Structure formats: C-alpha cells, structure tokens
Amino acid sequence: MTDRVIDISQQGAALRVRNAQLVITLSDGQSETMPMDDLGVIVVSHPAVSYSQSVFIELLRQGGAFVVCNERFLPVGMLLPLAANYIQAERIAAQVNATLPVKKQIWRRIVEAKVEAQGALLRRLRGSDSGIAAMSRRVLSGDSTNIEAQAARRYWPLLFDDPSFRREFEAADQNRLLNYGYAVLRAITARGLCAAGLHLSIGVHHHNRYDPFCLADDLMEPMRPIVDRAVAAIVAKQGPEAPLDSAAKTALIGALQERFECNGEVRTLFDIANRLGSVVANTFSGRKSSLHFPKL
C-alpha cells in the first residue's frame, strides 16, 4: 500500500469503483484510475463531485478516510471505518476505563514532543528556538503549568517572522493553509487510531462535546510542525495572503507524504500513526509503552 492522498477541488468529477480500481472521471472528460488499496485519504472540496456507494464501501474496507471540505476549503466532515480491529471492543473498554494518571502521562509526552518539534523547526528556519525547546523539559503530568500555551505564544510570531500573527481558524491569511494541512493530518492520524481499534471521541486531553475526533486531535499535536514548515515555506515566497490553490495543496500534501525518522527508523506518517495507535491502546490496557513521534 502506498497510502496516497487525493485532493479533488479544481473541477467537478464522478467517482466510481471498477475491478478494485478507483475511477475518477473529470468534468473535462479526462479519466484516471488507481488501486483502491493505494488510497489513504480522499479530500473533496469541489461542489460538483458525485460518488457511487461502492467508493465509500471499498475505501472504508481498505481502512481509508474521506474528508469533505466546504467552498472555503475548510473541513466540515470526515468518514472513517467503523470497525477496523478484531479486538476493538476490548480496546475501547480499556480506553474508557483508563485512569486519569495514565491519561495525564500520555498528554505530558504529547506536549513534550510538540514543543520539542516546534523548537527544532524554529532552529531550522530562524537559527534559534528562543528557548522553546528547553520549555519541553519543564512539562509536568497533564501539562498542569500549561507549557503548551506558553510555547505557542513564542512560537507563532517567530515561525512567520510576524509579531502580529495569531492562530485564528477563520482568519483570511496563512491560517487557511494551516487549516487545510491540519485537516489532512487529522485524517491520517484518525485512520491510524481507528486501525488500532480505538474510539476517536474519547480523548486524553481534548474533551469537546461537539468534537467526535478528540483522540486524533490529541495525538496529532506533535506532528503539526510538519504542516507549519510547509506553510512557512509558502508564506516566505508568496506572503500571508498566498492562495490555497492547487500548488499550495500539492505542497501541503507532499509534506505529509514524506518519510520521517521516528525511533531510529524511517517511516511514513501513515505508518507512524498506526504505530501510535497501537502504543496508546497498549498503554490504556496497562502495558508500558513509549510514544515516539516523527522528527523534522
């Protein structure tokens, strides 16, 4: 499996399955086919796209994810496999019954890794992390002193070399690029957690009653700087008003399809997400495991 990410946003299309191949027929008459078992995520934002039921059935059978975006290319929904692990019931039970100290320790490791990654990215782009990496060593259980937020206040202005930048979902600047990249990253992470038999709405830190993907939002945190790096490169060339066009999407998706060093091995994000799911499931079940995240 190559775990391809397909984005359909530039023109209308009809999607169907034939002989275990996804057939995409574009509105201009061009057609392309690819094996269903090569697909990791399909992202659709063009309003004139139609599907046959077999597209969803086969994509979910292969463990893929389907992301729907609105006219502003913002994610509004995601379709994931309902049952992707033979001991799913057992693992969800362990997830529900996980103790608060276990959840706090998982969140501590997540915040440590996220702040470390932010510091590494700033060193690469700006020559200095302004003390952010050192902050990762002060993270306590459950991040009780809120190091994540303290690091973010330093990180964002430095990342884009703009003291006025704020991370705002609805802002019409590079936030649009971040939103799109994070949506694809979220789908990759959610896919791996589903494969491990975990329930996405039961997080270790995120607990929004309106968010069905809390666990994915938790585990993707240390991988956000992968998207940040790609967005920073686009903004450096085109400015904060850079359009979320096909070139930008290609760059963002390409960044997420690179291979990364993780725990001494070089792997794709899809593989890393699968392994993270297994490690978290084992931790919920009382088996000691170490969470490892990709390095930039």
N, C-alpha and C positions, 0 to 999 in steps of 0.2 A: 504493500500500500504506500502511495506517495503522499497522501494527505494534502491534496490540492485545495486551495481556497479560490472559489469562483465568485466574481462580482458581476452582477448584471444591472447596469444603471444607465448606459449610454443610449440604448434603444430598446424597443419592445421585443419580446421573444416568446416562443412557445417551447415548453419543456415537456419531454416525454421519455419513456424508457423503452428500449428495443434491444433484445438479446443481451441483457445485463449492461447496456451502454446508455449513458445519458445523452439524449439527442437535443441539442439546442438549435432551434431554427429562428434566426433573427428576422426582424421586420423587413430588412433589405433583401431577404431571400437566402442569405448565406447560412450554412449549417455546419455544426461542429459536433463531434461525438467524443466521449471519453468514458472509460470504465467506471461504473458506479463505485467499485471498491477502491478507487483512487481518490474519492472525494472526502475531504474532511469537513468543509464548511461551504455552504452556498449563501451568498449575501445578495438580496434583491432590493432595489430601491426604485426601479423604473415602474410607473403605474400600469404600463401595458404589457404585463407579463402573465402568461397563463400556464397552468400545470395540469398534468394528468395525475390522478390519485397514486399511480404507480411510482411517481417521482418521490413522493413523501415516504411511501412504504419501503422502497428499496434503499433510500438514503438512511432512514432510521434503522433498517435491518443491518446496514453496514456500520452503524454507530456514528453516523454523521450528524451535523447540526445545520439548521436552516434559520437564517436571520432575515427579518423583514425590516426595512427602513422606510421612513416617510419621505415626502418631497424635499425635505431639507437634509436627507441622508442620515437622519438620526434614527437609531434603533428603536423600534416600537414593539417588537415581539421576537421570540425565539422558540423553535421547535426542536425537542431533544428526545432521544429514545426513552421510553417509559420503563423498560426493564432491560438492562444490559449486563447483568451479572447474575450468575446462578445462585449466589448466596446473598442476594440483595436484601431480603427480609431480615436476615441475621445482622447484616452490617448496618441497616437503618436502625434496628433496635439498639445496637451498641452506640450508634451516633446520638440517638435520642437520650440515652442513659449516661452519656459521657459526663464526668464530673466537671464542676466549674474550674478546679485547679488544672485539669487536663486541657480544657479549652483556653485558659489563660496562658499556659505554657506554649501552646501552638501559636497563639496570637503574638506572644513575645518573639518567637522565632521568625514569624512573618514580618513583623515590624523591623527587627534587626536586619533581615535580608533586604527589605525595601530601602531602608536608609543607607545601607552599605552600597546598594546599586546606584542610588541617587548620587552618592559621593563619588563613586567610580566614574559615572557619566560626566559629572562636573569637572573632574580632573582631566578627563579626555578632551572636553570641549573648551574649558576655560583655564586649564593649567593648575587649578586649585579647587578643592572641595569646600573651602571656607569653614572647615571644622565639622562638616556634616557627617563624614564617616566616623569620626570619634564619638558622635552622639549615639551611634548604634550600640556602643559598648555600655551605655547607661540605661538601656531599655530594661524595665522591670517586668515581672509577671503581669500579664494583661495590659502592659504599657500604661501602668497606673499614673505615670507622670506625663503622659501624652507627648512622648518624644516624636511620634509620627507627625503631629501637627506642628511642633516646633521646627522640625526639619523642613517641612513643606513651606513654611514662611520664608526660610532662607533659599530653598531650592528653586522655586518657580521664577522669581526675578532674575536669578543668576542663570538659569537654563536658557532663557530667551534674551538675556542681557537687557532687561527692561524692568526697571523698578516698579512700574505701574501695573505690570501684568498680574491678573488674578485668574484663578481657575474657576470659571463660571460656565456651567453647562450650556446656557442659552446665548452666550456671547458670540458675536459675529466675527471673531478673529481666529487665531490658530486653535482656539478651543474646539472649533468644528472638526479640525483634523484629529485632535486628540480623541474626541467623541467617537469618530469612526474607527480609529485604530483600536481603542479600548473595546468597542463592540465586537470586533473580530477576535481580540484576545480573550474576551469573556466567553465567547462561543467555544474557543479551543479549550479553555480551562474547564468549562462546564461539561464538555464532551468527555474529557478525561475523568472527571469526578463521577459522571453517570456510568462510565465503563467500570468503575470501581464499586458500583452498587450503592453509592451514597445519595442522600436526598438533598437537592440543591437549596431548598428553602430553610434548612436548619444550619445556620452558620455558627462560627465560633466567636465572632465579634459583631458582624453586621446582623441587625435584628429589626429590619424594617418590615412591618406587617404587609406592605404593598410590594415588597421585593421578593419574587419567587426564586432568586438566584443568589441568596446571601452567601452560601458557601463558596461559590465561584468568585464572588466579589472579594471574599477573604483571601483566597489562595492566589488570585491574580496580582495582588498588590506588588510583590517584589519583581514582577515581570513588566509592570507599566513602563519603567525606564527604556525598555526596548522600543516602545511606541514613541516615547518622549524624544529619543535620539533621532528617529526618522523625521518627526515633526520639526525638531530644531534645525535639521539639515534643509528642509523645505523652506522654513521661515528665513534662514540665513540667505537663501538665494532669491526668494520672492517677497519677503516681508510678511507681517502678520495677517495681511488680507489675502494671502495665497488661496486660490480657489481649490475646493475639494473636487477636482476634476479627475479624469481617468489616469493622468500621470501621477497625481498625488496618491490616489488609491493603489496604483501599482507599486509605488514606493513603500507605502504603509504595509500592504500585504506581503511584499517582498521581504521587508524587515522581519516579519513574523514567521516567514518560512525559511529563514537562515538556520544554520546549525550553531549550537551554543555549547560551551564547556559547562558541564554540570557534574560535580562529584568525581572529577577526573576522567570523565567520558564526554564525547562529543555527540550530541543528540538534537533532534528537532523538538520544537515546543510541544507538538502533539505527543511525542514520546515522554517528554518531561512531565506533561500534565497527567498522563496515565500513571506514571510512577508516583507523582504527588498524591493522586487519589488513593493508590494502594497504601502508601505510607500513612496517610491520615486515617484511613479505615483501620489499619493495624493499631494505630495509636488509640483510637476510640475503643478498640477491643482489649486494651490493656497491654499490648505488646510494644516495647520500647523501640522507637524508630526515629531516625533523624531526617528532618526536612531539608532537602537540598534544592536550591534554585539556580537558574542559569546565570552565568557571568557574562557581562558585556564584553 
